[in-house]
Amino acid sequence: MASIKGQTVEQLGGEGSVLVRQRREHAEMDRLMDRCHLLTDPEGREQTLKEIVQLVFSHAFAEETVLWPLVRRSVTDGEELTARVEEEHQQINDLTSEIERLDPQDPEREEKVRRVFALIRQDIRDEEDELLPRLQDALGPAQLRRLGVAWETVRRSAPTHPHPAVPRRPPGNALLGVPLSAYDRLHDGVCSSAQIVGGKRRIYFLIGMLAAGAAAATMAARRCPSVPRLAARSRGQVGRVVFPAIVRRL
């Protein structure tokens, strides 16, 4: 079982394969982390750190929503493999949350940045050397390309910041994805002043996205009768996790 790191694009299923997409984003994470270490300009360094956070968390959310459930169904020892990676994701979530709360001048923050970079690099190696090769063995090239489209679709609309209280697995993470993504992307400045002008429009936008999330939660719960307690708990977390954060920002 060979790591996907050294394989050709063709071996990985073609340009649109989920394995190619994963490896490309892993390489971008490595590049940004190396750049962050070398930068001495505080403003440039903070901007690079922000780019890393946005990339890492949208990437991980798409993995947990699209890829890991398939690994658990298709791969021997898939449960054990994904549990280990999910634990790494949770550690990265917790540590990044602490980093975002600290002042950039706090010396403790720099140590946490080093630790989270080490965790990200370990996570990349575990995925590329162990987990993703197992997925490669289980699926054909056409399946890998279709999976790549699904993964990319979710990644483009995924949350971009850490949310440690959110479950690592569906349906909990998927139910919260829409409202959390709306909040994160507004916080990141994706919505310009031309799109949302004034406090009232900002509130209406957020309410609309939260309503969409609630509708998605209801539909998912109806389609997953075998997990009613988890779905209900996830819906409850929308209010506990999202609404307080929004109120603090408005």
Backbone as numpy.savetxt, mean C-alpha at the origin, in Angstrom:
# Nx Ny Nz CAx CAy CAz Cx Cy Cz
14.07 -22.76 -7.76 13.21 -21.57 -7.76 14.10 -20.32 -7.76
14.12 -19.62 -8.90 15.02 -18.48 -9.06 14.33 -17.19 -8.66
15.11 -16.28 -8.06 14.61 -14.95 -7.73 14.16 -14.25 -9.02
13.16 -13.40 -8.91 12.73 -12.65 -10.09 13.69 -11.51 -10.41
14.62 -11.22 -9.51 15.49 -10.07 -9.69 16.31 -10.16 -10.97
16.86 -11.34 -11.27 17.77 -11.46 -12.40 17.15 -12.01 -13.66
15.84 -12.23 -13.67 15.19 -12.81 -14.83 14.87 -11.75 -15.89
14.70 -12.20 -17.12 14.33 -11.28 -18.19 12.84 -10.96 -18.12
12.46 -9.91 -18.82 11.05 -9.54 -18.87 10.22 -10.68 -19.46
10.73 -11.33 -20.48 10.02 -12.44 -21.10 9.83 -13.59 -20.12
10.86 -13.90 -19.34 10.75 -14.98 -18.36 9.70 -14.65 -17.29
9.51 -13.38 -17.03 8.57 -12.96 -15.99 7.14 -12.83 -16.51
6.94 -13.12 -17.80 5.58 -13.11 -18.34 5.27 -11.98 -19.28
6.25 -11.14 -19.59 6.00 -10.04 -20.52 5.91 -8.70 -19.80
5.89 -7.64 -20.58 5.97 -6.29 -20.02 4.86 -5.97 -19.03
3.66 -6.46 -19.28 2.55 -6.13 -18.38 2.41 -7.04 -17.19
3.29 -8.03 -17.06 3.20 -9.00 -15.97 3.30 -8.32 -14.61
2.57 -8.85 -13.65 2.64 -8.30 -12.30 4.04 -8.42 -11.73
4.79 -9.44 -12.16 6.15 -9.61 -11.65 7.07 -8.51 -12.17
6.90 -8.12 -13.42 7.68 -7.02 -13.99 7.31 -5.71 -13.30
6.03 -5.49 -13.09 5.58 -4.26 -12.43 6.11 -4.18 -10.99
6.05 -5.32 -10.30 6.56 -5.36 -8.93 8.05 -5.04 -8.89
8.82 -5.71 -9.74 10.27 -5.51 -9.74 10.63 -4.07 -10.10
9.90 -3.47 -11.03 10.16 -2.09 -11.42 9.96 -1.13 -10.25
8.88 -1.33 -9.50 8.63 -0.45 -8.37 9.60 -0.71 -7.23
10.00 -1.96 -7.04 11.02 -2.25 -6.03 12.33 -1.52 -6.36
12.69 -1.52 -7.64 13.92 -0.83 -8.05 13.79 0.68 -7.81
12.60 1.22 -8.04 12.40 2.65 -7.79 12.49 2.97 -6.30
11.97 2.08 -5.46 12.11 2.27 -4.01 13.58 2.31 -3.62
14.36 1.37 -4.13 15.80 1.32 -3.84 16.48 2.61 -4.29
16.14 3.08 -5.49 16.75 4.30 -6.02 16.43 5.51 -5.14
15.18 5.62 -4.72 14.77 6.75 -3.90 15.41 6.69 -2.51
15.52 5.49 -1.94 16.15 5.37 -0.62 17.63 5.73 -0.70
18.31 5.28 -1.76 19.72 5.65 -1.95 19.86 7.16 -2.09
18.97 7.76 -2.85 19.00 9.21 -3.05 18.77 9.94 -1.73
17.84 9.45 -0.94 17.53 10.09 0.35 18.75 10.07 1.27
19.49 8.97 1.26 20.70 8.86 2.09 21.75 9.89 1.67
21.84 10.16 0.37 22.90 11.04 -0.15 22.56 12.52 -0.06
21.28 12.85 -0.02 20.89 14.26 -0.02 21.26 14.94 1.29
21.74 16.16 1.19 22.06 16.96 2.37 21.10 18.13 2.53
20.39 18.47 1.46 19.40 19.54 1.49 18.16 19.06 2.24
17.80 19.66 3.37 16.65 19.18 4.16 15.35 19.15 3.37
15.10 20.18 2.58 13.84 20.23 1.83 13.79 19.12 0.78
14.88 18.93 0.05 14.93 17.87 -0.95 14.82 16.50 -0.33
15.42 16.34 0.83 15.37 15.04 1.51 13.95 14.72 1.97
13.25 15.74 2.51 11.87 15.52 2.95 10.96 15.20 1.78
11.20 15.85 0.65 10.39 15.57 -0.54 10.62 14.13 -1.02
11.88 13.69 -1.00 12.19 12.32 -1.41 11.58 11.31 -0.45
11.63 11.61 0.84 11.02 10.72 1.83 9.52 10.62 1.60
8.90 11.74 1.27 7.46 11.74 0.97 7.16 10.85 -0.23
8.00 10.92 -1.27 7.80 10.09 -2.46 7.94 8.61 -2.11
8.89 8.29 -1.24 9.08 6.90 -0.82 7.84 6.39 -0.11
7.33 7.18 0.83 6.15 6.78 1.60 4.96 6.54 0.68
4.72 7.46 -0.24 3.58 7.32 -1.14 3.71 6.07 -2.01
4.90 5.81 -2.50 5.12 4.64 -3.35 4.99 3.35 -2.55
5.62 3.29 -1.39 5.63 2.06 -0.59 4.23 1.66 -0.17
3.42 2.62 0.27 2.12 2.24 0.83 1.07 1.95 -0.22
1.11 2.63 -1.35 0.19 2.27 -2.44 0.57 0.89 -3.00
1.85 0.63 -3.11 2.38 -0.65 -3.59 1.95 -1.79 -2.66
2.16 -1.61 -1.37 1.84 -2.66 -0.39 0.35 -2.93 -0.32
-0.46 -1.86 -0.40 -1.91 -2.04 -0.34 -2.38 -2.91 -1.51
-1.84 -2.65 -2.71 -2.23 -3.44 -3.88 -1.78 -4.89 -3.72
-0.62 -5.12 -3.14 -0.17 -6.49 -2.87 -1.15 -7.21 -1.95
-1.49 -6.56 -0.85 -2.33 -7.20 0.16 -3.75 -7.42 -0.33
-4.21 -6.57 -1.25 -5.58 -6.67 -1.74 -5.71 -7.64 -2.90
-4.71 -7.66 -3.79 -4.81 -8.43 -5.04 -3.93 -9.68 -5.03
-2.67 -9.55 -4.61 -1.71 -10.64 -4.79 -1.74 -11.69 -3.68
-1.66 -11.24 -2.45 -1.48 -12.21 -1.37 -2.66 -13.16 -1.20
-3.93 -12.71 -1.39 -5.02 -13.69 -1.34 -4.86 -14.80 -2.39
-4.37 -14.43 -3.59 -4.14 -15.43 -4.63 -2.99 -16.37 -4.26
-1.95 -15.82 -3.65 -0.84 -16.65 -3.19 -1.33 -17.68 -2.17
-2.18 -17.24 -1.26 -2.68 -18.17 -0.23 -3.52 -19.29 -0.85
-4.21 -19.00 -1.95 -5.03 -20.02 -2.61 -4.21 -20.93 -3.52
-3.13 -20.41 -4.09 -2.46 -21.10 -5.19 -1.12 -21.73 -4.84
-0.51 -21.33 -3.73 0.87 -21.70 -3.45 0.96 -22.52 -2.17
1.72 -23.59 -2.22 2.00 -24.36 -1.01 2.73 -23.46 -0.01
2.31 -23.51 1.24 2.87 -22.65 2.30 2.56 -21.17 2.05
1.55 -20.88 1.20 1.20 -19.49 0.91 0.79 -18.72 2.15
0.11 -19.38 3.06 -0.32 -18.71 4.29 0.88 -18.25 5.11
1.85 -19.13 5.27 3.04 -18.79 6.04 3.85 -17.68 5.36
4.01 -17.79 4.04 4.79 -16.79 3.30 4.15 -15.41 3.38
2.85 -15.33 3.16 2.20 -14.02 3.17 2.11 -13.46 4.59
1.97 -14.33 5.59 1.92 -13.85 6.96 3.22 -13.15 7.34
4.35 -13.69 6.88 5.64 -13.07 7.19 5.77 -11.71 6.52
5.36 -11.62 5.26 5.44 -10.34 4.55 4.47 -9.33 5.15
3.28 -9.79 5.53 2.31 -8.89 6.16 2.84 -8.35 7.48
3.58 -9.16 8.21 4.19 -8.69 9.45 5.21 -7.61 9.17
5.99 -7.79 8.10 6.94 -6.74 7.69 6.20 -5.46 7.32
5.11 -5.60 6.58 4.31 -4.42 6.21 3.78 -3.71 7.45
3.34 -4.49 8.45 2.82 -3.87 9.67 3.92 -3.11 10.42
5.11 -3.68 10.47 6.23 -2.99 11.11 6.57 -1.70 10.38
6.55 -1.74 9.05 6.81 -0.53 8.26 5.72 0.50 8.51
4.46 0.05 8.59 3.35 0.95 8.91 3.57 1.65 10.24
3.85 0.87 11.27 4.00 1.42 12.62 5.15 2.41 12.69
6.27 2.04 12.11 7.46 2.88 12.18 7.28 4.16 11.37
6.68 4.06 10.20 6.46 5.26 9.38 5.47 6.21 10.05
4.48 5.67 10.73 3.55 6.51 11.49 4.30 7.32 12.55
5.25 6.68 13.21 6.05 7.38 14.21 6.91 8.45 13.55
7.49 8.14 12.40 8.32 9.11 11.67 7.51 10.34 11.29
6.30 10.14 10.82 5.47 11.27 10.38 5.06 12.17 11.53
5.07 11.64 12.75 4.70 12.46 13.92 5.88 13.24 14.48
7.10 12.87 14.12 8.29 13.51 14.69 8.75 14.70 13.87
9.35 15.67 14.53 9.94 16.82 13.85 11.14 16.36 13.02
11.29 16.91 11.80 12.44 16.51 10.96 13.80 16.71 11.63
13.89 17.61 12.61 15.16 17.86 13.29 15.41 16.91 14.46
14.43 16.12 14.81 14.57 15.19 15.93 15.55 14.08 15.55
16.64 13.88 16.32 17.62 12.84 15.99 17.01 11.43 16.03
15.98 11.24 16.84 15.32 9.94 16.90 14.66 9.60 15.56
14.22 10.63 14.85 13.55 10.43 13.57 14.51 9.81 12.54
15.74 10.28 12.51 16.71 9.77 11.54 16.98 8.29 11.77
17.06 7.88 13.02 17.27 6.47 13.32 16.08 5.64 12.85
14.88 6.15 13.02 13.68 5.44 12.58 13.64 5.35 11.05
14.09 6.40 10.37 14.15 6.36 8.90 15.10 5.25 8.45
16.27 5.15 9.10 17.21 4.09 8.75 16.59 2.70 8.96
15.87 2.56 10.06 15.24 1.28 10.37 14.15 0.92 9.36
13.35 1.91 8.98 12.26 1.61 8.04 12.82 1.31 6.65
13.92 1.97 6.27 14.55 1.65 4.98 15.08 0.21 4.99
15.66 -0.21 6.10 16.16 -1.58 6.20 15.01 -2.59 6.11
13.88 -2.27 6.73 12.71 -3.14 6.65 12.17 -3.22 5.22
12.12 -2.09 4.54 11.63 -2.08 3.15 12.53 -2.95 2.28
13.84 -2.83 2.46 14.76 -3.62 1.65 14.65 -5.11 1.97
14.43 -5.45 3.23 14.23 -6.85 3.60 12.93 -7.38 2.98
11.90 -6.57 3.00 10.62 -6.95 2.42 10.76 -7.20 0.91
11.51 -6.35 0.23 11.74 -6.53 -1.21 12.43 -7.87 -1.48
13.44 -8.18 -0.69 14.17 -9.43 -0.91 13.26 -10.65 -0.62
12.48 -10.58 0.43 11.59 -11.70 0.74 10.58 -11.92 -0.39
10.08 -10.83 -0.94 9.11 -10.95 -2.03 9.76 -11.46 -3.31
10.88 -10.86 -3.70 11.50 -11.21 -4.99 12.19 -12.57 -4.96
12.71 -12.97 -3.81 13.48 -14.22 -3.73 12.62 -15.43 -3.36
11.49 -15.20 -2.68 10.71 -16.33 -2.19 9.25 -16.30 -2.64
8.55 -15.25 -2.31 7.11 -15.24 -2.50 6.71 -15.12 -3.98
7.26 -14.15 -4.68 6.88 -13.94 -6.08 7.33 -15.08 -7.00
8.51 -15.71 -6.78 8.83 -16.89 -7.60 7.81 -18.02 -7.43
7.24 -18.17 -6.23 6.20 -19.19 -6.02 4.97 -18.85 -6.86
4.62 -17.56 -6.91 3.48 -17.14 -7.72 3.78 -17.37 -9.20
5.01 -17.13 -9.60 5.43 -17.37 -10.99 5.26 -18.84 -11.36
5.60 -19.74 -10.46 5.47 -21.17 -10.73 4.00 -21.59 -10.84
3.11 -20.88 -10.15 1.70 -21.28 -10.09 0.88 -20.74 -11.26
1.34 -19.67 -11.91 0.54 -19.00 -12.94 1.27 -18.96 -14.27
0.51 -18.93 -15.37 1.08 -18.79 -16.69 1.28 -17.32 -17.06
2.00 -17.05 -18.16 2.27 -15.67 -18.57 1.00 -14.82 -18.76
-0.02 -15.39 -19.39 -1.25 -14.62 -19.61 -1.92 -14.27 -18.28
-1.90 -15.21 -17.34 -2.47 -14.93 -16.02 -1.68 -13.86 -15.29
-0.37 -13.89 -15.41 0.48 -12.90 -14.77 0.22 -11.50 -15.34
-0.05 -11.43 -16.63 -0.34 -10.12 -17.25 -1.71 -9.61 -16.80
-2.70 -10.49 -16.74 -4.02 -10.07 -16.26 -3.94 -9.62 -14.80
-3.19 -10.36 -14.03 -3.00 -9.99 -12.63 -2.29 -8.65 -12.51
-1.36 -8.38 -13.43 -0.66 -7.10 -13.44 -1.60 -5.94 -13.65
-2.59 -6.10 -14.53 -3.57 -5.03 -14.76 -4.40 -4.79 -13.51
-4.83 -5.87 -12.84 -5.63 -5.73 -11.62 -4.83 -5.06 -10.52
-3.57 -5.49 -10.37 -2.71 -4.91 -9.33 -2.49 -3.42 -9.58
-2.21 -3.05 -10.83 -1.96 -1.65 -11.17 -3.20 -0.79 -10.95
-4.38 -1.32 -11.26 -5.62 -0.58 -11.06 -5.82 -0.26 -9.59
-5.61 -1.25 -8.73 -5.76 -1.02 -7.29 -4.67 -0.07 -6.78
-3.45 -0.25 -7.24 -2.35 0.59 -6.76 -2.60 2.07 -7.04
-3.18 2.37 -8.20 -3.39 3.76 -8.58 -4.45 4.46 -7.74
-5.28 3.68 -7.05 -6.32 4.29 -6.21 -6.15 3.90 -4.74
-4.95 3.50 -4.36 -4.70 3.00 -3.01 -4.30 4.12 -2.06
-4.47 3.92 -0.76 -3.94 4.88 0.23 -2.44 5.08 0.05
-1.96 6.26 0.41 -0.55 6.60 0.19 0.19 6.89 1.49
-0.43 6.60 2.63 0.22 6.84 3.93 -0.07 5.66 4.84
0.70 5.52 5.92 0.47 4.40 6.84 -0.83 4.55 7.62
-1.50 3.42 7.80 -2.71 3.35 8.63 -2.62 2.08 9.45
-1.87 2.11 10.54 -1.57 0.88 11.29 -2.79 0.13 11.80
-3.91 0.84 12.05 -5.09 0.17 12.61 -5.90 -0.59 11.57
-5.60 -0.38 10.29 -6.35 -1.02 9.22 -5.90 -2.47 9.07
-6.84 -3.42 8.87 -6.44 -4.82 8.68 -5.53 -4.99 7.48
-4.69 -6.00 7.52 -3.76 -6.28 6.43 -4.41 -7.12 5.32
-5.60 -7.68 5.59 -6.21 -8.60 4.63 -7.62 -8.16 4.24
-8.08 -8.59 3.04 -9.48 -8.38 2.66 -10.38 -9.20 3.59
-11.63 -8.77 3.80 -12.23 -7.58 3.19 -11.94 -6.28 3.92
-11.29 -6.39 5.12 -11.10 -5.19 5.94 -10.33 -4.09 5.24
-9.18 -4.45 4.64 -8.38 -3.40 3.99 -9.08 -2.84 2.76
-9.75 -3.70 1.98 -10.44 -3.24 0.78 -11.61 -2.32 1.12
-12.32 -2.63 2.19 -13.46 -1.80 2.58 -13.03 -0.39 2.95
-11.86 -0.26 3.55 -11.38 1.05 3.97 -10.57 1.77 2.90
-10.24 1.07 1.83 -9.35 1.64 0.82 -9.86 2.92 0.18
-11.15 2.96 -0.19 -11.69 4.14 -0.88 -11.64 5.39 -0.01
-12.22 5.37 1.20 -12.18 6.59 2.00 -10.77 6.99 2.43
-9.93 6.00 2.75 -8.56 6.33 3.17 -7.76 6.91 2.01
-7.96 6.37 0.82 -7.27 6.91 -0.35 -7.70 8.35 -0.61
-9.00 8.61 -0.49 -9.49 9.98 -0.69 -8.84 10.94 0.29
-8.79 10.52 1.55 -8.19 11.38 2.57 -6.69 11.58 2.32
-5.97 10.49 2.05 -4.53 10.58 1.84 -4.19 11.48 0.65
-4.90 11.29 -0.45 -4.57 12.03 -1.66 -4.94 13.50 -1.55
-5.97 13.78 -0.80 -6.27 15.18 -0.52 -5.17 15.78 0.35
-4.73 15.02 1.33 -3.65 15.45 2.21 -2.35 15.65 1.43
-2.11 14.82 0.42 -0.90 14.94 -0.40 -0.94 16.12 -1.35
-2.11 16.74 -1.50 -2.20 17.89 -2.39 -2.57 17.54 -3.81
-3.08 16.32 -4.02 -3.47 15.92 -5.37 -4.65 16.77 -5.85
-5.56 17.04 -4.94 -6.72 17.87 -5.29 -6.30 19.33 -5.19
-6.20 20.02 -6.30 -5.76 21.41 -6.34 -6.86 22.34 -5.88
-6.49 23.57 -5.63 -7.47 24.57 -5.20 -8.49 24.83 -6.29
-8.13 24.56 -7.53 -9.09 24.76 -8.62 -10.16 23.68 -8.60
-9.83 22.51 -8.04 -10.79 21.42 -7.98 -11.68 21.53 -6.75
-11.11 21.91 -5.66 -11.87 22.02 -4.41 -11.56 23.38 -3.81
-12.49 24.28 -3.87 -12.27 25.64 -3.41 -13.11 25.87 -2.16
-12.43 26.18 -1.06 -13.14 26.52 0.16 -13.46 25.30 1.00
-13.74 25.56 2.28 -13.98 24.49 3.23 -15.19 23.65 2.91
-16.29 24.27 2.43 -17.51 23.51 2.18 -17.31 22.49 1.08
-16.68 22.89 -0.02 -16.47 21.95 -1.11 -15.54 20.83 -0.68
-14.58 21.17 0.14 -13.66 20.14 0.64 -14.42 19.11 1.46
-15.32 19.57 2.31 -16.12 18.67 3.13 -17.01 17.80 2.26
-17.68 18.44 1.25 -18.56 17.68 0.37 -17.80 16.58 -0.37
-16.59 16.91 -0.80 -15.76 15.93 -1.51 -15.48 14.73 -0.60
-15.07 15.00 0.62 -14.74 13.92 1.55 -15.96 13.09 1.89
-17.10 13.77 2.10 -18.33 13.04 2.41 -18.70 12.11 1.26
-18.55 12.61 0.03 -18.86 11.79 -1.14 -17.98 10.56 -1.21
-16.68 10.72 -0.95 -15.78 9.57 -1.00 -16.07 8.59 0.13
-16.41 9.11 1.30 -16.75 8.23 2.41 -18.03 7.46 2.13
-19.00 8.14 1.47 -20.24 7.47 1.10 -19.95 6.34 0.12
-19.04 6.59 -0.82 -18.65 5.54 -1.76 -18.04 4.37 -1.03
-17.21 4.67 -0.03 -16.61 3.60 0.76 -17.64 2.80 1.53
-18.64 3.51 2.08 -19.70 2.82 2.81 -20.51 1.93 1.88
-20.78 2.42 0.66 -21.52 1.61 -0.31 -20.73 0.37 -0.68
-19.42 0.55 -0.87 -18.57 -0.60 -1.20 -18.58 -1.60 -0.05
-18.56 -1.09 1.18 -18.58 -1.99 2.34 -19.85 -2.80 2.37
-20.99 -2.15 2.08 -22.27 -2.84 2.11 -22.32 -3.94 1.06
-21.89 -3.61 -0.16 -21.91 -4.60 -1.24 -20.97 -5.76 -0.94
-19.78 -5.46 -0.40 -18.83 -6.52 -0.09 -19.36 -7.44 0.99
-20.02 -6.85 1.99 -20.57 -7.66 3.07 -21.65 -8.61 2.55
-22.47 -8.10 1.60 -23.52 -8.94 1.03 -22.93 -10.10 0.22
-21.79 -9.84 -0.43 -21.18 -10.86 -1.28 -20.31 -11.82 -0.48
-20.01 -11.49 0.76 -19.13 -12.34 1.58 -19.86 -12.76 2.85
-20.96 -13.54 2.75 -21.71 -13.92 3.95 -20.90 -14.75 4.93
-19.81 -15.35 4.46 -19.00 -16.20 5.34 -18.12 -15.41 6.29
-18.00 -14.08 6.06 -17.15 -13.27 6.93 -17.91 -12.05 7.46
-19.13 -12.23 7.97 -19.91 -11.06 8.39 -19.30 -10.31 9.54
-18.67 -11.03 10.47 -18.12 -10.31 11.62 -16.93 -9.45 11.24
-16.07 -9.96 10.36 -14.93 -9.18 9.91 -15.39 -7.99 9.10
-16.39 -8.18 8.22 -16.90 -7.07 7.41 -17.50 -6.01 8.30
-18.27 -6.43 9.31 -18.89 -5.45 10.19 -17.84 -4.70 10.98
-16.82 -5.40 11.45 -15.76 -4.73 12.20 -15.04 -3.73 11.31
-14.82 -4.09 10.04 -14.14 -3.20 9.12 -14.96 -1.95 8.86
-16.28 -2.11 8.70 -17.12 -0.94 8.47 -17.06 -0.02 9.68
-17.03 -0.62 10.87 -16.96 0.21 12.07 -15.68 1.00 12.14
-14.59 0.43 11.59 -13.31 1.12 11.64 -13.29 2.35 10.74
-14.18 2.40 9.73 -14.21 3.59 8.89 -14.45 4.81 9.76
-15.44 4.71 10.66 -15.72 5.84 11.51 -14.61 6.11 12.49
-14.03 5.06 13.09 -13.02 5.25 14.11 -11.71 5.76 13.56
-11.35 5.32 12.33 -10.04 5.67 11.78 -10.10 6.91 10.92
-11.13 7.00 10.04 -11.14 8.06 9.04 -11.73 9.35 9.56
-12.93 9.31 10.17 -13.59 10.54 10.55 -12.79 11.40 11.52
-12.19 10.83 12.59 -11.40 11.69 13.48 -10.26 12.38 12.77
-9.59 11.67 11.85 -8.47 12.27 11.12 -8.93 13.41 10.25
-10.10 13.24 9.59 -10.62 14.30 8.73 -11.02 15.52 9.54
-11.68 15.26 10.68 -12.10 16.38 11.51 -10.90 17.20 11.96
-9.79 16.52 12.29 -8.61 17.25 12.72 -8.03 18.11 11.61
-8.20 17.67 10.35 -7.62 18.39 9.22 -8.48 19.56 8.77
-9.81 19.49 8.95 -10.70 20.53 8.42 -10.64 21.81 9.24
